[in-house]
Amino acid sequence: MLVSVGRGIDEEDNLDIIFDLADALDATVSSSRPIVDNGWLPQDRQVGQSGKKVTPEVYIAVGISGAVQHVAGMKGAENIIAINNDPSAPIYDIADYGIVDDLFEVVPALTEQFE
Ligand SMILES: Cc1cc2nc3c(=O)[nH]c(=O)nc-3n(C[C@H](O)[C@H](O)[C@H](O)COP(=O)(O)OP(=O)(O)OC[C@H]3O[C@@H](n4cnc5c(N)ncnc54)[C@H](O)[C@@H]3O)c2cc1C
């Protein structure tokens, strides 16, 4: 299972809530390219055309818009869950499930439930 984080996380310090969710789910953290470009996660965490192709059972995309270069790396996931406050984000075109809301509300609430 992958919990993948995108630019919606805003600041490096906010990554803590992503790692907390991944810990609660026994999942691995991956990301979109801007997170790696910012130096917040190493290159081997990047999913996409110029990153890794992944095929997990569950891929949770948090604050990721769903650009074609990102989708190229994760469209093979069995179940795609998107958390994005923009209902028109392209990630919802391929997501199996979605939560259209503020990730800063949703992610800690999910972590609490899974813990
Ligand atoms: C040649 C080339 C290769 C590339 N290779 C890759 C690649 O391998 N991997 C890759 O990922 N990208 C790649 N890109 C970049 C790609 O085009 C996108 O720019 C990138 O994927 C966007 O990352 P993102 O979704 O994290 O950011 P954004 O597109 O900025 O999306 C951020 C999303 O977060 C949401 N959001 C913001 N705040 C909140 C909040 N509080 N709560 C919930 N949602 C929120 C927004 O609605 C938005 O949809 C490549 C580009 C090029 C030109």
The ligand as a Gaussian input file, in Angstrom:
#p B3LYP/6-31G(d) Opt

LIG

0 1
 C        8.818000      15.680000     -18.747000
 C        8.029000      15.717000     -17.460000
 C        8.085000      14.617000     -16.608000
 C        7.361000      14.617000     -15.415000
 N        7.430000      13.528000     -14.600000
 C        6.663000      13.497000     -13.476000
 C        6.662000      12.359000     -12.640000
 O        7.381000      11.368000     -12.849000
 N        5.856000      12.381000     -11.558000
 C        5.051000      13.440000     -11.247000
 O        4.336000      13.387000     -10.239000
 N        5.050000      14.533000     -12.020000
 C        5.845000      14.593000     -13.117000
 N        5.853000      15.722000     -13.880000
 C        5.153000      16.927000     -13.356000
 C        3.662000      16.922000     -13.631000
 O        3.406000      17.504000     -14.893000
 C        2.905000      17.751000     -12.559000
 O        3.432000      19.066000     -12.516000
 C        2.991000      17.145000     -11.163000
 O        2.640000      15.776000     -11.206000
 C        2.037000      17.900000     -10.240000
 O        2.224000      17.447000      -8.934000
 P        1.066000      17.574000      -7.858000
 O       -0.152000      16.859000      -8.323000
 O        1.661000      17.194000      -6.554000
 O        0.839000      19.164000      -7.798000
 P       -0.368000      20.053000      -8.338000
 O       -0.646000      19.773000      -9.765000
 O       -0.026000      21.451000      -7.950000
 O       -1.626000      19.547000      -7.513000
 C       -1.816000      19.801000      -6.147000
 C       -3.233000      19.352000      -5.822000
 O       -3.438000      19.489000      -4.429000
 C       -4.768000      19.894000      -4.218000
 N       -4.830000      20.573000      -2.921000
 C       -4.260000      21.762000      -2.570000
 N       -4.506000      22.046000      -1.265000
 C       -5.245000      21.007000      -0.792000
 C       -5.818000      20.713000       0.488000
 N       -5.656000      21.542000       1.543000
 N       -6.545000      19.575000       0.629000
 C       -6.718000      18.733000      -0.428000
 N       -6.195000      18.957000      -1.679000
 C       -5.462000      20.076000      -1.838000
 C       -5.095000      20.828000      -5.381000
 O       -6.494000      20.858000      -5.612000
 C       -4.328000      20.180000      -6.522000
 O       -5.146000      19.316000      -7.282000
 C        6.567000      15.742000     -15.068000
 C        6.505000      16.832000     -15.937000
 C        7.224000      16.831000     -17.113000
 C        7.133000      18.028000     -18.042000

